[in-house]
Amino acid sequence: MEINDNASLDEAQEKAANSTSLTLSLSTECDSSSFHRNDSLDSEEICSDDASNSSFIKEVYNDNLDEAFREISTIIKKYNYIGMDTEFPGCVYELKSLTKDFYYKSMKDSINSTKLIQLGISLTNEKGQFPEKYKYHAWQFNFAFDEEKDKFSQDSINLLKNNGINFPKLKKDGISPIAFAEKLMVSGLVLNPKIKWVSYHGAYDFAYLLKILIKDNLPEVEDEFIKILKIYFPCFYDVKMIIRNNENLFNGGLNKLIMNLNIERKGINHQAGSDAIATIEAFHKLKEDKYVTDYEIKKYRNVLYGLGLGEDNKNTIKYINMNNLEKEKENNNEKLNEMKAKNNLMYNNFIYLQQQQKINNLIYCKTFCFPYSLYNSYQMMRNNILINNNINNINNKIKTIA
């Protein structure tokens, strides 16, 4: 589940981010529907039965948790690309500031006060192929959740109910976060640099998983959060971050992205298993069809959209500045070519005026028209000096830019 992409809010957040020297548009509207994709509900996808997911997604509850991890552990050596998505009960704390620091604080406070509802993981190999051993493409872990006791945003819960999440079954058969953490720790999925996790707008997804793994509240500051996150997840990608420079793909949520990439959705929209499959398929499709380069993917490794630290504890702003410098270089090259053209034009004018001066001097010698020729020669010499000065100024500017 990634945060809702609201156009007007994105603009405001872009301005706020620029004012704090972080060129990231933080899509974080903490109203009742803030943590769901900006995808219109498809009535054909709405279902209240796990059966509609059965062909692509394995439902995992407390009674088959061991079985699910046994299946995953046997294939992760070959299928080490993991699409991941979560569903959670929304934002219970209002986001009152658009600054980078307050964004993490709001996320931390909300996650510390709420419980994870679903986790979907979908495994592929480097080529984007799903495991042949199993007919399903994702495991959907359903966690214990009690509407009478646990905090939630009502509109968020309503949206999840409308898309088939069975809350009475979660209360009865949901997975204990402690039991899940124990299985996850020994599964080979975490603390393993060979495993490559892929999310879409995944700050909240990873934060909920980290909270479960450390069995404690999230760190107080963002830097510490990123540091601990990279211990448990040494290699991760956020598709939202990777496509941030492609306006056609960036605008909109995950559902719009897979539509643009001609990817058919498997399972129910707004359920973690289906979104995990969509996320990993989009990641491979972006690479396969050259929407993004290997350089871009490497550059945004361990960078989460909306948070400030990336690979090797370097600020995301560095990567953004690199893009800005590349654009600036292109603009300077255009200016350089323009100045060279002006330089050539002025040089040609300079040669022309020199020739004209010689002709005028010759006319003066032949006609002995002293006053006219003297004045004309003076004007020509004056123009020569001005043009020569302009040429020198332009050459100095060219040297500065180059």
NUBA-942105 format. One record per residue (C-alpha): x, y, z; residue in one letter. Coordinates in steps of 0.001 Angstrom, whole numbers, plus 500000, padded with zeros to 6 digits. Example, Ala and Ser with C-alpha at 12.3 -4.5 7.8 and 13.67 -1.06 7.14 Angstrom:
! NUBA-942105
512300495500507800a
513670498940507140s
This chain:
! NUBA-942105
500000500000500000m
501526503321498975e
500312506719500050i
497645508443497992n
498963510603495129d
496938513784495314n
497894516292492606a
497320519505494532s
499020518135497610l
501989516963495550d
502480520526494307e
502376521946497811a
504715519288499074q
507102519858496171e
507366523508497198k
507858522554500822a
510492520016499883a
512348522580497766n
512347525037500641s
514150522478502779t
516623521605500012s
515107518180499498l
513725517882495986t
511240515176496808l
507494515545496461s
506187513859499591l
502784512356498831s
501499512298502395t
497927513354502956e
496873511987506338c
493157511980505956d
490980508929506249s
491905507591502812s
495496508756502707s
497211505428502595f
495536503924499563h
496424504142495921r
494732506732493808n
493024504003491787d
489292504026491218s
487516501031492697l
486635498434490126d
483383496785491096s
484417493601489319e
487453493296491588e
485543493738494850i
485037490433496587c
484538489132500095s
485926485678499459d
489532484442499440d
488667482124496542a
489066484870493923s
492745485064494837n
493347481296494863s
494792480909491365s
497577483442491916f
497878484046495654i
498281481726498615k
496397482941501671e
498462482507504825v
496954482510508306y
498200481221511633n
497496477575510810d
499650477417507631n
502379479897508554l
505063477209508879d
504135475707505538e
504381479071503785a
507868479788505102f
509049476272504213r
507916476838500631e
509589480230500421i
512863479083501987s
513303476327499389t
513249478698496408i
514796482010497516i
518292481043496372k
517115481093492748k
514143483446493074y
515749486268495012n
513765489281493734y
510900489940496139i
507967492191495339g
506478493408498600m
503363495308499641d
501403495812502856t
497932496839503895e
497523498746507161f
494803500672508997p
495640504179507803g
497046507233509520c
495868507886513076v
497996511017513542y
497451514156511519e
500330515376509368l
500573519078510255k
503792519925508444s
505207519215505005l
508823519262506122t
511043516233505650k
511628515727509387d
507948515877510273f
507128513362507535y
509201510689509259y
507830511660512681k
504245511326511461s
504985507955509869m
506750506732513020k
503946507801515365d
501245506216513219s
503078502915512773i
503995502707516453n
500299503061517316s
498813500655514762t
499156497068513554k
499976495574510182l
496984493935508510i
498441492208505452q
501829491513503896l
502194490231500358g
505457488915498938i
506004487716495386s
509226485986494332l
510861486053490886t
514293485405489465n
516467488036487813e
514522487666484555k
511171488264486244g
510040484623486059q
507875483210488844f
508730479886490511p
507557476884488466e
507290474783491603k
504087476510492757y
501021477580490810k
500611480762492834y
502736483890492427h
502498485392495903a
502035484573499574w
499580486818501389q
500158486903505148f
497078487922507140n
497795489312510606f
495685489307513731a
493570492453513908f
490685493319516192d
488488496259515235e
487224496521518801e
490693497005520286k
493126498168517607d
493439501718516275k
492473502468512689f
491111505029510259s
487499504121509518q
487626505036505827d
490786502983505366s
489175499953506982i
486065500423504854n
488167500450501695l
489930497237502719l
486585495583503548k
485193496613500170n
488138494883498532n
487621491584500266g
489701491583503448i
487911489395505984n
488263491144509356f
486328488555511410p
488750485896510093k
491726488136510949l
490471488383514519k
490047484623514778k
492901483155512674d
495267486067512060g
499040485640512412i
500787486814515563s
503469489427514693p
505849487748517163i
505435484325515528a
505855485897512093f
509053487702513127a
510588484462514400e
509884482687511105k
511049485621509013l
514355485913510867m
515391482337510002v
513849482211506529s
516781483700504643g
514660486636503467l
516284489172505794v
519900489900506778l
520783488590503318n
522484490883500759p
521569488520497914k
517856489133498441i
516549492171496541k
513356493643497964w
511149495723495658v
508324498012496828s
506185500780495384y
506160503906497552h
507442501587500232g
508443503678503262a
505432502539505306y
505748498952504036d
509339498610505213f
508647500521508421a
505889498109509470y
508128495118508718l
511001496642510665l
508753497293513659k
507764493609513662i
511370492425513318l
512832494555516113i
509763493929518315k
509843497539519392d
508811501020518328n
510582502620515397l
513692504752516093p
513117508370517026e
515157509818514148v
515151509009510458e
518903508435510173d
518769505658512757e
515739504143511031f
517569503923507685i
520671502525509370k
518747499686511057i
516593499089507967l
519660498399505830k
520882495819508334i
517730493737507955y
517218494610504269f
520686495163502738p
519294495654499224c
515949497254498418f
514345499352495701y
511348501665495560d
509747501710492102v
508167505101492847k
511658506520493338m
513086504832490246i
510451506362487929i
510371509808489544r
512013511403486472n
509498509874484049n
506464512137484292e
504178509847482272n
504812506885484578l
505283508800487841f
501908510556487989n
499301508264489539g
499455505151491678g
500505501556491165l
497333500632489293n
497905503362486719k
501542502326486355l
500745498714485506i
498055499892483074m
500639502066481307n
503005499100481189l
500259496765479879n
500524494467482898i
497423492464483749e
496513492565487425r
496422489223489198k
494129489020492200g
492199491773493962i
493246495417493898n
494101496847497338h
495121493479498701q
498779492982499545a
499372489829497504g
497986491280494291s
499875494550494743d
503103492648495486a
502790490796492169i
502020494050490342a
505034495726491965t
507586493072490997i
506171492758487466e
506364496518487017a
509969496542488239f
511059493937485695h
508985495492482902k
510635498861483473l
514044497232483025k
513067494960480151e
511466497705478048d
514223500222478874k
511971502715480644y
514787503050483163v
518497502391482806t
520682500119484895d
522398503284486096y
519107504680487437e
518266501432489203i
521712501283490795k
521557504959491719k
518297504541493627y
519239501369495423r
518344501664499138n
516432504906498543v
512824505103499710l
510509507629498122y
509749510354500662g
512673509648502985l
516004511385502794g
518751508804503053l
519898506472500350g
522676504012499648e
525729504274501913d
524001506871504106n
524220509499501382k
521424512047501178n
518905511529498419t
519456515202497643i
522842514225496193k
521165512090493574y
518664514805492800i
521478517340492471n
523249515021490055m
520208515148487808n
520056518922488147n
523743519210487248l
523202517080484168e
520382519373483075k
522513522427483828e
525323520956481758k
522940520493478835e
521800524101479146n
525400525295479292n
526234523307476178n
523382525034474377e
524658528405475545k
528174527422474525l
527060526580470978n
525057529789470820e
528051531860471901m
530306530101469422k
527855530990466658a
527849534631467774k
531613534526467973n
531881533300464384n
529392535927463190l
531274538751464900m
534586537474463596y
533204537491460054n
531931541029460595n
535319541988461903f
537028540692458732i
534441542412456567y
534966545759458269l
538696545422457911q
538251544904454181q
535901547856453977q
538450550015455751q
541101549060453227k
538718549889450360i
537894553249451906n
541567553991452385n
542108553174448723l
539249555470447686i
540769558183449827y
544113557809448139c
542590557952444660k
540158560804445174t
542116562819447754f
538807563391449506c
540504563849452841f
537593564834455176p
535208562040454029y
537807559278453988s
539260560292457333l
535864560235458986y
534992556907457378n
538260555362458473s
537714556602461988y
534260554968462128q
535631551709460777m
538436551629463328m
535983552371466115r
533710549515465021n
536687547186464825n
537630547961468414i
534060547396469717l
533656544107467858i
537042542900468995n
536101543664472618n
532836541752472212n
534702538775470806i
537067538777473777n
534124538971476231n
532362536059474575i
535531533966474559n
535927534608478278n
532342533465478907k
532947530339476830i
536020529496478889k
534022529977482102t
531212527628481017i
533516525016479497a
